[in-house]
Amino acid sequence: MTETVPPLLPAPTAAPEHPTSGRLLARAAFLTAVLTLAGALLGLLRDQAFAHVFGADTDTDAFLVAWTVPEVAATLLIEDGLAFVLVPAFSLALVARGRQPGPDPVRALVAATLPRLMLALAAGAAVLIAAAPAVVAVLAPGLPATGLAVDCTRLTATCVFSFGLTGYCSAALRGHGRFLAPASIYVAYNVGIIGLLLLLGGAWGVRAAAAGVALGGVLMVVIQVPALCRSWRQREAALAVPEPRRAPAGQAPRALRLALVAPVVVFALSRQTQVLIERFLAAPLPAGAISHLNYAQKVAQMPMVLSLMLCTVTFPVIARALAAGDTERARRRVESDLIVAGTIVLLGASVVVACAPEIIQVLFQRGAFTLHDTDATADVMRVYALGLLGQTLVGVLARSYFSEARPLWYPACAMLAGLAATAVAGALAVPVWGAPGIAAANALGITLTALALLWGSGRRRTALSVRWVGGQLARLVMAGCAATAACRWGAGLTSSPLPALIVGSVLAVVAFTVTARLLRVREFCLLFRPVTRKLWHAR
């Protein structure tokens, strides 16, 4: 049976995108990419400084248990939870602002949500500070440095309040088409952590890093406030969208009812619970196991972070297109995001798998971080990389599901099923393989979740072509395998880690590009199409 491939250009009946919108998206994507990369590099510098000063021992394990709090808070309040609720809500409000006279729907949305949110965040932070001993006992039973973990948890608990305000500001700004300030938040965050770590690390130990988390959370809010104030004073939306339908008065504030928020919260918490399962299973392992898992995960997820930066920019576009009734534009955008994000993450994963020891040696092997730590972290990181495509697909597809601004439990159910698979597989694998078994269970669970979300995406308003998207992703996986082989071969040409990493990465890019072009991946066909046309006319 012949595979049906969507045309390289939009169908004639599709509504054309405004050219200004395309230019603004390209500019926003570029700025977001630069600032995301800067934040990620500062995150690596933060981890390097932490590894150099403290290495991987019981103290670092204690801090990383407390680090669970900002990890969960970031997922729930910045990256997924609040964003999935508020970006569509602000999109609806902006559509209504452009079509109806009278009170500003955006201001009405803020007045209805922000005061209550601040009260709930303050209460949550206070409860977490008071319950820190119980939290540590649940997260890591049997942890040797329990008192240190409790102290660090109380410091990091403040980020519940600051991260919540950060997520609110980011969602509001992205809904208005402003991406510069939200993309800068992790730069500010890591600057705060690195600053206190270097200033007070000798005197306070790992508590300095926990205090840096608290300071970084405050800086994340401060850096966005000026842009937010300017946005709320404007009556016009920043991104051009198709002519919207009239939105009923009060629709945007009602979009935040419990029926909409509950599935988003369950999804976000379920996704982050994968990390909690890892820490729980790794707590009884030899000292340093939690640290090795953390370092491996942070580095391995770099390709995923870069791949999802495009979706951060396009999420408000999809939400506003659906709010305006333009499902065709939303479908094209989601399918393109899946291919582009899959390309980035699989190319990065090929380098991670092929050059894991060289990457860890270049980044961390100095000071208290020994050769043993390098080998253990590299083993775990290679296994983690197997789940990177699943992580990326979940991130892209979740944004497309929740952009509809209506109650959807399917993503949460898919995430819970994947979480159950992670827990069962991890419990079975830890006695046999230790920390790498935990990473394998993580990869299995998130991949199952991604497959479930991809299958369900063909039955929604956007009605993705699941068979076609799956075929394109399968071709990208084959290109990734070719890139991994080329990267490993190139890295083996020299024994020095940095030149090996550079040579391997260059060969990976070449092999991936050539293979993807030969396999006719759509985005690569579009990339080379102008060249092909030119050569054809030259003949």
Kinemage of the C-alpha trace (Angstrom):
@kinemage 1
@onewidth
@group {chain A} dominant
@subgroup {mainchain}
@vectorlist {calphas} color= white
{ca met a 1} P 0.000 0.000 0.000
{ca thr a 2} L 1.384 3.408 -0.938
{ca glu a 3} L 1.958 5.785 1.957
{ca thr a 4} L 0.023 9.016 1.797
{ca val a 5} L 2.397 11.956 2.223
{ca pro a 6} L 1.113 15.466 2.868
{ca pro a 7} L 2.197 17.963 0.214
{ca leu a 8} L 5.373 19.948 0.740
{ca leu a 9} L 3.368 23.145 0.432
{ca pro a 10} L 0.007 23.889 2.115
{ca ala a 11} L -3.073 22.868 0.195
{ca pro a 12} L -4.694 25.663 -1.804
{ca thr a 13} L -7.771 25.583 0.411
{ca ala a 14} L -5.791 26.165 3.612
{ca ala a 15} L -5.890 29.583 5.115
{ca pro a 16} L -2.561 31.317 4.498
{ca glu a 17} L -0.544 32.527 7.430
{ca his a 18} L 0.054 36.217 7.735
{ca pro a 19} L 3.638 37.045 6.619
{ca thr a 20} L 4.194 39.236 9.625
{ca ser a 21} L 3.285 36.320 11.849
{ca gly a 22} L 5.913 34.146 10.134
{ca arg a 23} L 8.619 36.778 10.580
{ca leu a 24} L 7.697 37.318 14.224
{ca leu a 25} L 7.708 33.568 14.859
{ca ala a 26} L 11.139 33.205 13.252
{ca arg a 27} L 12.515 36.090 15.303
{ca ala a 28} L 10.915 34.798 18.497
{ca ala a 29} L 12.230 31.285 17.840
{ca phe a 30} L 15.747 32.629 17.267
{ca leu a 31} L 15.741 34.733 20.452
{ca thr a 32} L 14.252 31.878 22.436
{ca ala a 33} L 16.900 29.517 21.059
{ca val a 34} L 19.733 31.859 22.022
{ca leu a 35} L 18.435 32.468 25.540
{ca thr a 36} L 17.474 28.814 26.049
{ca leu a 37} L 20.983 27.803 25.034
{ca ala a 38} L 22.446 30.427 27.374
{ca gly a 39} L 20.319 29.133 30.250
{ca ala a 40} L 21.270 25.540 29.441
{ca leu a 41} L 24.973 26.403 29.308
{ca leu a 42} L 24.686 28.185 32.638
{ca gly a 43} L 22.926 25.085 33.958
{ca leu a 44} L 25.902 23.003 32.844
{ca leu a 45} L 28.252 25.513 34.464
{ca arg a 46} L 26.174 25.232 37.637
{ca asp a 47} L 26.436 21.440 37.586
{ca gln a 48} L 30.165 21.660 36.838
{ca ala a 49} L 30.711 23.963 39.793
{ca phe a 50} L 28.625 21.708 42.026
{ca ala a 51} L 30.513 18.582 40.899
{ca his a 52} L 33.889 20.298 41.275
{ca val a 53} L 33.193 21.535 44.799
{ca phe a 54} L 31.198 18.603 46.211
{ca gly a 55} L 31.721 15.625 43.870
{ca ala a 56} L 29.223 12.786 44.407
{ca asp a 57} L 28.720 11.628 47.994
{ca thr a 58} L 26.126 11.541 50.776
{ca asp a 59} L 25.972 15.356 51.036
{ca thr a 60} L 25.245 15.754 47.335
{ca asp a 61} L 22.634 13.008 47.553
{ca ala a 62} L 20.981 14.952 50.391
{ca phe a 63} L 20.891 18.137 48.335
{ca leu a 64} L 19.498 16.318 45.309
{ca val a 65} L 16.624 14.997 47.396
{ca ala a 66} L 15.831 18.644 48.237
{ca trp a 67} L 16.364 19.494 44.559
{ca thr a 68} L 13.263 17.418 43.877
{ca val a 69} L 11.158 20.349 45.099
{ca pro a 70} L 12.284 22.857 42.437
{ca glu a 71} L 12.182 20.104 39.799
{ca val a 72} L 8.547 19.329 40.566
{ca ala a 73} L 7.704 23.022 40.961
{ca ala a 74} L 9.297 23.895 37.612
{ca thr a 75} L 7.312 21.202 35.817
{ca leu a 76} L 4.021 22.017 37.514
{ca leu a 77} L 4.272 25.806 37.716
{ca ile a 78} L 6.510 26.922 34.826
{ca glu a 79} L 7.013 24.385 32.062
{ca asp a 80} L 3.811 22.346 31.918
{ca gly a 81} L 1.037 22.826 34.467
{ca leu a 82} L 0.307 26.553 34.621
{ca ala a 83} L 1.426 27.073 31.030
{ca phe a 84} L -1.034 24.471 29.718
{ca val a 85} L -3.858 26.269 31.528
{ca leu a 86} L -2.927 29.931 31.247
{ca val a 87} L -1.570 30.233 27.700
{ca pro a 88} L -4.903 29.077 26.164
{ca ala a 89} L -6.772 31.237 28.689
{ca phe a 90} L -4.815 34.355 27.728
{ca ser a 91} L -5.227 33.421 24.059
{ca leu a 92} L -9.018 33.360 24.494
{ca ala a 93} L -8.872 36.670 26.338
{ca leu a 94} L -6.803 38.262 23.581
{ca val a 95} L -9.186 37.005 20.906
{ca ala a 96} L -12.067 38.500 22.909
{ca arg a 97} L -10.120 41.737 23.412
{ca gly a 98} L -9.847 42.217 19.664
{ca arg a 99} L -13.558 41.644 18.988
{ca gln a 100} L -15.647 42.963 21.844
{ca pro a 101} L -15.988 46.467 23.308
{ca gly a 102} L -16.174 47.204 26.980
{ca pro a 103} L -13.992 45.958 29.844
{ca asp a 104} L -10.642 44.448 28.912
{ca pro a 105} L -10.925 40.607 29.065
{ca val a 106} L -7.205 40.307 29.825
{ca arg a 107} L -7.469 42.500 32.906
{ca ala a 108} L -10.572 40.570 33.968
{ca leu a 109} L -8.667 37.296 33.670
{ca val a 110} L -5.788 38.612 35.784
{ca ala a 111} L -8.116 39.979 38.440
{ca ala a 112} L -9.954 36.648 38.631
{ca thr a 113} L -6.867 34.440 38.879
{ca leu a 114} L -3.705 36.138 40.175
{ca pro a 115} L -4.746 37.012 43.780
{ca arg a 116} L -6.106 33.506 44.427
{ca leu a 117} L -3.037 31.918 42.889
{ca met a 118} L -0.671 33.947 45.076
{ca leu a 119} L -2.588 32.932 48.202
{ca ala a 120} L -2.505 29.241 47.235
{ca leu a 121} L 1.222 29.383 46.426
{ca ala a 122} L 2.087 31.042 49.720
{ca ala a 123} L 0.104 28.425 51.627
{ca gly a 124} L 1.742 25.581 49.690
{ca ala a 125} L 5.249 26.895 50.388
{ca ala a 126} L 4.483 27.265 54.112
{ca val a 127} L 3.111 23.722 54.369
{ca leu a 128} L 6.130 22.299 52.560
{ca ile a 129} L 8.568 24.119 54.845
{ca ala a 130} L 6.800 22.795 57.927
{ca ala a 131} L 6.549 19.245 56.566
{ca ala a 132} L 10.141 19.032 55.276
{ca pro a 133} L 11.138 16.069 57.555
{ca ala a 134} L 8.167 14.019 56.354
{ca val a 135} L 8.884 14.958 52.725
{ca val a 136} L 12.479 13.736 52.981
{ca ala a 137} L 11.373 10.508 54.671
{ca val a 138} L 8.945 9.807 51.820
{ca leu a 139} L 11.287 10.779 48.989
{ca ala a 140} L 14.415 8.956 50.176
{ca pro a 141} L 13.870 6.480 53.012
{ca gly a 142} L 17.159 5.338 54.486
{ca leu a 143} L 19.111 8.392 53.310
{ca pro a 144} L 22.160 8.839 55.603
{ca ala a 145} L 22.256 12.662 55.711
{ca thr a 146} L 18.598 13.193 56.630
{ca gly a 147} L 19.119 16.397 58.629
{ca leu a 148} L 21.033 18.059 55.816
{ca ala a 149} L 18.329 17.065 53.336
{ca val a 150} L 15.665 18.620 55.593
{ca asp a 151} L 17.581 21.925 55.822
{ca cys a 152} L 18.010 22.059 52.057
{ca thr a 153} L 14.355 21.164 51.467
{ca arg a 154} L 13.200 24.064 53.642
{ca leu a 155} L 15.316 26.460 51.577
{ca thr a 156} L 14.161 25.110 48.233
{ca ala a 157} L 10.513 25.081 49.339
{ca thr a 158} L 10.395 28.850 48.853
{ca cys a 159} L 10.485 28.247 45.113
{ca val a 160} L 6.866 27.034 45.240
{ca phe a 161} L 5.832 30.678 45.589
{ca ser a 162} L 8.455 32.214 43.286
{ca phe a 163} L 8.113 29.563 40.569
{ca gly a 164} L 4.342 29.968 40.593
{ca leu a 165} L 4.618 33.701 39.963
{ca thr a 166} L 7.288 33.002 37.345
{ca gly a 167} L 5.001 30.591 35.514
{ca tyr a 168} L 2.113 33.037 35.607
{ca cys a 169} L 4.229 35.851 34.183
{ca ser a 170} L 5.708 33.573 31.506
{ca ala a 171} L 2.311 32.294 30.382
{ca ala a 172} L 0.875 35.816 30.235
{ca leu a 173} L 3.823 37.137 28.227
{ca arg a 174} L 3.807 34.217 25.782
{ca gly a 175} L 0.074 34.614 25.336
{ca his a 176} L 0.802 38.208 24.306
{ca gly a 177} L 3.481 37.047 21.870
{ca arg a 178} L 6.407 38.217 24.024
{ca phe a 179} L 9.133 35.607 24.413
{ca leu a 180} L 12.317 37.455 25.368
{ca ala a 181} L 11.694 37.804 29.102
{ca pro a 182} L 10.253 34.267 29.585
{ca ala a 183} L 13.236 32.785 27.747
{ca ser a 184} L 15.576 34.621 30.138
{ca ile a 185} L 14.249 33.101 33.352
{ca tyr a 186} L 16.684 30.182 33.544
{ca val a 187} L 19.594 32.519 32.895
{ca ala a 188} L 18.574 34.517 35.979
{ca tyr a 189} L 17.861 31.343 37.945
{ca asn a 190} L 21.246 29.765 37.310
{ca val a 191} L 23.076 33.028 37.937
{ca gly a 192} L 21.539 33.113 41.422
{ca ile a 193} L 22.529 29.509 42.179
{ca ile a 194} L 26.070 29.817 40.822
{ca gly a 195} L 26.627 33.100 42.652
{ca leu a 196} L 25.714 31.773 46.102
{ca leu a 197} L 27.436 28.446 45.423
{ca leu a 198} L 30.741 30.175 44.714
{ca leu a 199} L 30.372 32.772 47.479
{ca leu a 200} L 29.130 30.547 50.306
{ca gly a 201} L 29.903 26.975 49.214
{ca gly a 202} L 32.978 26.733 51.418
{ca ala a 203} L 31.175 27.933 54.535
{ca trp a 204} L 27.673 26.509 54.056
{ca gly a 205} L 28.386 23.401 51.998
{ca val a 206} L 25.505 22.185 49.843
{ca arg a 207} L 23.166 24.482 51.782
{ca ala a 208} L 24.609 27.323 49.683
{ca ala a 209} L 23.231 25.688 46.530
{ca ala a 210} L 19.812 25.345 48.193
{ca ala a 211} L 19.886 29.032 49.148
{ca gly a 212} L 20.836 29.780 45.543
{ca val a 213} L 17.640 28.048 44.403
{ca ala a 214} L 15.641 30.415 46.620
{ca leu a 215} L 17.482 33.461 45.261
{ca gly a 216} L 17.219 32.257 41.662
{ca gly a 217} L 13.448 31.904 41.990
{ca val a 218} L 13.128 35.537 43.021
{ca leu a 219} L 15.295 36.670 40.101
{ca met a 220} L 13.066 34.727 37.681
{ca val a 221} L 10.103 36.859 38.714
{ca val a 222} L 11.986 40.157 38.782
{ca ile a 223} L 13.325 39.777 35.242
{ca gln a 224} L 9.796 39.456 33.796
{ca val a 225} L 7.909 42.170 35.659
{ca pro a 226} L 8.835 45.145 33.396
{ca ala a 227} L 7.825 43.326 30.191
{ca leu a 228} L 4.599 42.130 31.787
{ca cys a 229} L 3.591 45.627 32.842
{ca arg a 230} L 4.175 46.896 29.304
{ca ser a 231} L 2.131 44.057 27.794
{ca trp a 232} L -0.896 44.631 29.994
{ca arg a 233} L -0.988 48.303 28.993
{ca gln a 234} L -1.351 47.424 25.330
{ca arg a 235} L -4.708 46.755 23.696
{ca glu a 236} L -3.378 44.961 20.635
{ca ala a 237} L -2.032 41.418 20.448
{ca ala a 238} L 1.589 41.016 19.407
{ca leu a 239} L 1.080 38.127 16.946
{ca ala a 240} L -1.226 38.283 13.961
{ca val a 241} L -3.809 35.490 13.821
{ca pro a 242} L -6.695 34.647 11.482
{ca glu a 243} L -9.906 36.621 11.891
{ca pro a 244} L -11.353 35.300 15.167
{ca arg a 245} L -14.858 34.405 16.085
{ca arg a 246} L -16.537 36.525 18.716
{ca ala a 247} L -15.747 35.106 22.148
{ca pro a 248} L -18.538 35.277 24.698
{ca ala a 249} L -18.012 37.732 27.513
{ca gly a 250} L -16.318 36.169 30.478
{ca gln a 251} L -15.196 33.104 28.543
{ca ala a 252} L -11.518 33.489 29.429
{ca pro a 253} L -11.922 33.620 33.214
{ca arg a 254} L -14.247 30.620 33.127
{ca ala a 255} L -11.531 28.721 31.235
{ca leu a 256} L -9.723 28.289 34.553
{ca arg a 257} L -12.454 26.254 36.213
{ca leu a 258} L -11.458 23.133 38.141
{ca ala a 259} L -12.559 20.759 35.372
{ca leu a 260} L -9.846 22.232 33.135
{ca val a 261} L -7.114 22.600 35.752
{ca ala a 262} L -7.409 19.118 37.309
{ca pro a 263} L -6.262 17.032 34.290
{ca val a 264} L -3.377 19.422 33.652
{ca val a 265} L -2.204 19.134 37.261
{ca val a 266} L -2.472 15.336 37.189
{ca phe a 267} L -0.515 15.198 33.928
{ca ala a 268} L 2.262 17.506 35.135
{ca leu a 269} L 2.617 15.790 38.506
{ca ser a 270} L 2.612 12.356 36.885
{ca arg a 271} L 5.364 13.395 34.500
{ca gln a 272} L 7.546 14.749 37.282
{ca thr a 273} L 6.823 11.741 39.506
{ca gln a 274} L 9.180 9.791 37.256
{ca val a 275} L 12.026 11.645 38.967
{ca leu a 276} L 10.571 10.864 42.396
{ca ile a 277} L 10.465 7.170 41.518
{ca glu a 278} L 14.103 7.329 40.437
{ca arg a 279} L 15.202 8.939 43.712
{ca phe a 280} L 13.123 6.471 45.740
{ca leu a 281} L 14.589 3.433 43.957
{ca ala a 282} L 18.147 4.815 44.067
{ca ala a 283} L 18.160 5.762 47.772
{ca pro a 284} L 19.258 2.273 48.988
{ca leu a 285} L 21.993 2.002 46.313
{ca pro a 286} L 25.648 2.843 47.093
{ca ala a 287} L 26.499 6.467 47.912
{ca gly a 288} L 26.584 8.678 44.844
{ca ala a 289} L 23.973 6.742 42.833
{ca ile a 290} L 21.408 9.568 43.033
{ca ser a 291} L 24.101 12.038 41.992
{ca his a 292} L 25.132 9.908 39.007
{ca leu a 293} L 21.496 9.706 37.918
{ca asn a 294} L 21.131 13.467 38.273
{ca tyr a 295} L 24.248 14.380 36.300
{ca ala a 296} L 23.369 11.889 33.564
{ca gln a 297} L 19.811 13.154 33.286
{ca lys a 298} L 20.793 16.822 33.184
{ca val a 299} L 23.272 16.300 30.335
{ca ala a 300} L 21.192 13.781 28.396
{ca gln a 301} L 18.176 16.087 28.431
{ca met a 302} L 20.034 18.961 26.756
{ca pro a 303} L 18.899 17.870 23.251
{ca met a 304} L 15.327 17.613 24.533
{ca val a 305} L 15.447 21.120 26.015
{ca leu a 306} L 16.685 22.538 22.712
{ca ser a 307} L 14.120 20.567 20.708
{ca leu a 308} L 11.211 21.913 22.761
{ca met a 309} L 12.211 25.572 22.458
{ca leu a 310} L 10.314 25.827 19.171
{ca cys a 311} L 7.166 24.473 20.840
{ca thr a 312} L 7.441 27.164 23.504
{ca val a 313} L 7.073 29.758 20.755
{ca thr a 314} L 4.399 27.947 18.726
{ca phe a 315} L 2.203 26.897 21.675
{ca pro a 316} L 0.453 30.313 21.859
{ca val a 317} L 0.061 30.263 18.060
{ca ile a 318} L -1.699 26.886 18.185
{ca ala a 319} L -3.868 27.991 21.103
{ca arg a 320} L -4.954 31.197 19.375
{ca ala a 321} L -5.572 29.394 16.081
{ca leu a 322} L -7.887 26.947 17.855
{ca ala a 323} L -9.553 29.798 19.750
{ca ala a 324} L -10.234 31.412 16.363
{ca gly a 325} L -11.517 28.140 14.863
{ca asp a 326} L -8.606 27.612 12.440
{ca thr a 327} L -7.964 23.892 13.069
{ca glu a 328} L -6.093 23.408 9.777
{ca arg a 329} L -3.428 25.920 10.748
{ca ala a 330} L -3.090 24.291 14.154
{ca arg a 331} L -2.730 20.814 12.596
{ca arg a 332} L 0.014 21.914 10.200
{ca arg a 333} L 1.856 23.628 13.013
{ca val a 334} L 1.781 20.573 15.310
{ca glu a 335} L 2.936 18.183 12.567
{ca ser a 336} L 5.828 20.476 11.665
{ca asp a 337} L 6.779 20.835 15.335
{ca leu a 338} L 6.891 17.054 15.740
{ca ile a 339} L 9.292 16.610 12.817
{ca val a 340} L 11.575 19.519 13.734
{ca ala a 341} L 11.712 18.592 17.433
{ca gly a 342} L 12.315 14.929 16.556
{ca thr a 343} L 15.182 15.931 14.291
{ca ile a 344} L 16.916 17.990 16.972
{ca val a 345} L 16.504 15.468 19.771
{ca leu a 346} L 17.558 12.427 17.745
{ca leu a 347} L 20.655 14.174 16.420
{ca gly a 348} L 21.583 15.166 19.974
{ca ala a 349} L 20.802 11.691 21.304
{ca ser a 350} L 23.124 10.129 18.735
{ca val a 351} L 26.024 12.175 20.098
{ca val a 352} L 25.049 11.411 23.704
{ca val a 353} L 24.985 7.660 23.083
{ca ala a 354} L 28.188 7.584 21.030
{ca cys a 355} L 30.291 9.966 23.141
{ca ala a 356} L 28.877 9.640 26.673
{ca pro a 357} L 32.278 9.050 28.408
{ca glu a 358} L 33.915 11.910 26.520
{ca ile a 359} L 31.040 14.300 27.344
{ca ile a 360} L 31.139 13.549 31.074
{ca gln a 361} L 34.940 13.669 31.157
{ca val a 362} L 35.015 17.089 29.474
{ca leu a 363} L 32.216 18.526 31.596
{ca phe a 364} L 32.745 17.090 35.073
{ca gln a 365} L 35.919 15.059 35.614
{ca arg a 366} L 37.876 17.404 37.848
{ca gly a 367} L 38.169 18.156 41.540
{ca ala a 368} L 36.068 15.782 43.641
{ca phe a 369} L 34.482 14.177 40.547
{ca thr a 370} L 36.619 11.098 39.842
{ca leu a 371} L 37.104 8.674 36.928
{ca his a 372} L 34.779 6.225 38.701
{ca asp a 373} L 32.059 8.897 38.749
{ca thr a 374} L 32.635 9.527 35.032
{ca asp a 375} L 32.218 5.860 34.117
{ca ala a 376} L 29.119 5.404 36.274
{ca thr a 377} L 27.465 8.586 34.961
{ca ala a 378} L 28.252 7.764 31.321
{ca asp a 379} L 26.700 4.292 31.658
{ca val a 380} L 23.490 5.785 33.008
{ca met a 381} L 23.439 8.612 30.453
{ca arg a 382} L 23.564 6.261 27.477
{ca val a 383} L 20.489 4.466 28.752
{ca tyr a 384} L 18.669 7.729 29.472
{ca ala a 385} L 19.224 8.818 25.878
{ca leu a 386} L 17.029 5.969 24.665
{ca gly a 387} L 14.001 7.779 26.067
{ca leu a 388} L 14.791 11.254 24.720
{ca leu a 389} L 12.546 10.947 21.662
{ca gly a 390} L 9.674 9.849 23.900
{ca gln a 391} L 10.285 12.804 26.240
{ca thr a 392} L 10.230 15.209 23.311
{ca leu a 393} L 7.089 13.751 21.725
{ca val a 394} L 5.287 13.966 25.064
{ca gly a 395} L 6.288 17.631 25.368
{ca val a 396} L 5.109 18.522 21.848
{ca leu a 397} L 1.893 16.501 21.898
{ca ala a 398} L 0.893 17.622 25.397
{ca arg a 399} L 1.007 21.239 24.241
{ca ser a 400} L -1.214 20.401 21.287
{ca tyr a 401} L -3.723 18.585 23.520
{ca phe a 402} L -3.998 21.311 26.151
{ca ser a 403} L -4.056 24.191 23.647
{ca glu a 404} L -7.774 23.499 23.144
{ca ala a 405} L -8.668 25.104 26.509
{ca arg a 406} L -11.163 22.385 27.422
{ca pro a 407} L -11.063 19.485 29.914
{ca leu a 408} L -8.957 16.607 28.553
{ca trp a 409} L -8.155 13.599 30.715
{ca tyr a 410} L -6.587 11.456 28.010
{ca pro a 411} L -3.036 12.932 28.341
{ca ala a 412} L -3.140 12.458 32.122
{ca cys a 413} L -4.311 8.852 31.770
{ca ala a 414} L -1.563 8.137 29.238
{ca met a 415} L 1.013 9.656 31.576
{ca leu a 416} L -0.254 7.624 34.538
{ca ala a 417} L -0.011 4.429 32.483
{ca gly a 418} L 3.561 5.266 31.522
{ca leu a 419} L 4.352 6.079 35.142
{ca ala a 420} L 3.054 2.697 36.259
{ca ala a 421} L 5.265 1.018 33.661
{ca thr a 422} L 8.256 3.006 34.948
{ca ala a 423} L 7.607 2.000 38.559
{ca val a 424} L 7.150 -1.704 37.820
{ca ala a 425} L 10.088 -1.928 35.410
{ca gly a 426} L 12.315 0.040 37.784
{ca ala a 427} L 11.519 -2.183 40.760
{ca leu a 428} L 12.381 -5.246 38.676
{ca ala a 429} L 15.522 -3.770 37.106
{ca val a 430} L 17.247 -2.180 40.123
{ca pro a 431} L 18.339 -5.460 41.792
{ca val a 432} L 19.913 -6.596 38.510
{ca trp a 433} L 21.346 -3.468 36.874
{ca gly a 434} L 21.311 -0.799 39.583
{ca ala a 435} L 21.196 2.827 38.414
{ca pro a 436} L 21.216 1.979 34.652
{ca gly a 437} L 18.127 -0.145 35.286
{ca ile a 438} L 16.346 2.912 36.692
{ca ala a 439} L 17.242 4.888 33.559
{ca ala a 440} L 15.973 2.047 31.351
{ca ala a 441} L 12.658 1.990 33.210
{ca asn a 442} L 12.347 5.749 32.708
{ca ala a 443} L 12.940 5.375 28.958
{ca leu a 444} L 10.374 2.572 28.706
{ca gly a 445} L 7.644 4.437 30.571
{ca ile a 446} L 7.972 7.730 28.719
{ca thr a 447} L 8.142 5.992 25.328
{ca leu a 448} L 4.874 4.163 26.041
{ca thr a 449} L 3.298 7.479 27.019
{ca ala a 450} L 4.491 9.107 23.794
{ca leu a 451} L 3.027 6.309 21.674
{ca ala a 452} L -0.315 6.606 23.452
{ca leu a 453} L -0.433 10.380 22.940
{ca leu a 454} L 0.528 10.056 19.282
{ca trp a 455} L -2.193 7.456 18.704
{ca gly a 456} L -4.811 9.638 20.380
{ca ser a 457} L -3.782 12.789 18.487
{ca gly a 458} L -5.468 11.543 15.311
{ca arg a 459} L -8.864 11.621 17.015
{ca arg a 460} L -8.868 15.230 18.155
{ca arg a 461} L -9.896 18.547 16.612
{ca thr a 462} L -6.549 18.929 14.869
{ca ala a 463} L -6.734 15.305 13.568
{ca leu a 464} L -3.041 14.685 12.949
{ca ser a 465} L -2.066 12.211 10.241
{ca val a 466} L -0.724 9.652 12.730
{ca arg a 467} L 0.431 7.190 10.116
{ca trp a 468} L 2.363 9.824 8.181
{ca val a 469} L 3.900 11.393 11.300
{ca gly a 470} L 4.874 7.946 12.579
{ca gly a 471} L 6.547 7.162 9.260
{ca gln a 472} L 8.523 10.388 9.321
{ca leu a 473} L 9.653 9.751 12.902
{ca ala a 474} L 10.696 6.189 12.014
{ca arg a 475} L 12.884 7.579 9.237
{ca leu a 476} L 14.415 10.043 11.671
{ca val a 477} L 15.210 7.164 14.048
{ca met a 478} L 17.073 5.401 11.224
{ca ala a 479} L 18.972 8.608 10.529
{ca gly a 480} L 19.816 8.793 14.238
{ca cys a 481} L 21.214 5.256 14.186
{ca ala a 482} L 23.430 6.141 11.233
{ca ala a 483} L 24.588 9.289 13.029
{ca thr a 484} L 25.402 7.304 16.185
{ca ala a 485} L 27.585 4.865 14.248
{ca ala a 486} L 29.397 7.684 12.436
{ca cys a 487} L 29.892 9.613 15.686
{ca arg a 488} L 31.335 6.603 17.522
{ca trp a 489} L 33.686 5.862 14.643
{ca gly a 490} L 34.902 9.465 14.514
{ca ala a 491} L 35.356 9.660 18.284
{ca gly a 492} L 37.529 6.546 18.159
{ca leu a 493} L 40.070 8.261 15.908
{ca thr a 494} L 41.674 10.047 18.866
{ca ser a 495} L 42.130 9.305 22.557
{ca ser a 496} L 41.751 12.945 23.661
{ca pro a 497} L 38.146 13.529 24.835
{ca leu a 498} L 37.523 17.036 23.487
{ca pro a 499} L 38.811 16.439 19.917
{ca ala a 500} L 36.997 13.082 19.915
{ca leu a 501} L 33.745 14.827 20.852
{ca ile a 502} L 34.193 17.505 18.188
{ca val a 503} L 35.048 15.077 15.383
{ca gly a 504} L 32.250 12.710 16.376
{ca ser a 505} L 29.676 15.512 16.514
{ca val a 506} L 30.602 16.823 13.062
{ca leu a 507} L 30.356 13.355 11.539
{ca ala a 508} L 27.024 12.799 13.314
{ca val a 509} L 25.553 15.946 11.738
{ca val a 510} L 26.766 14.944 8.280
{ca ala a 511} L 25.541 11.352 8.569
{ca phe a 512} L 22.157 12.408 9.984
{ca thr a 513} L 21.571 15.024 7.276
{ca val a 514} L 22.536 12.739 4.408
{ca thr a 515} L 20.499 9.803 5.718
{ca ala a 516} L 17.413 11.916 6.424
{ca arg a 517} L 17.620 13.412 2.937
{ca leu a 518} L 17.940 9.993 1.321
{ca leu a 519} L 14.969 8.733 3.346
{ca arg a 520} L 12.929 11.756 2.186
{ca val a 521} L 12.061 13.241 5.555
{ca arg a 522} L 9.775 16.169 4.709
{ca glu a 523} L 11.694 18.937 6.474
{ca phe a 524} L 14.919 17.882 4.778
{ca cys a 525} L 13.155 17.804 1.409
{ca leu a 526} L 12.020 21.371 2.030
{ca leu a 527} L 15.551 22.316 3.095
{ca phe a 528} L 17.118 21.114 -0.147
{ca arg a 529} L 14.223 21.926 -2.474
{ca pro a 530} L 15.451 25.406 -3.546
{ca val a 531} L 18.843 23.907 -4.438
{ca thr a 532} L 17.183 21.156 -6.468
{ca arg a 533} L 15.048 23.653 -8.358
{ca lys a 534} L 18.093 25.786 -9.157
{ca leu a 535} L 20.032 22.838 -10.526
{ca trp a 536} L 17.020 21.738 -12.589
{ca his a 537} L 16.739 25.135 -14.294
{ca ala a 538} L 20.500 25.225 -14.796
{ca arg a 539} L 20.262 22.077 -16.902
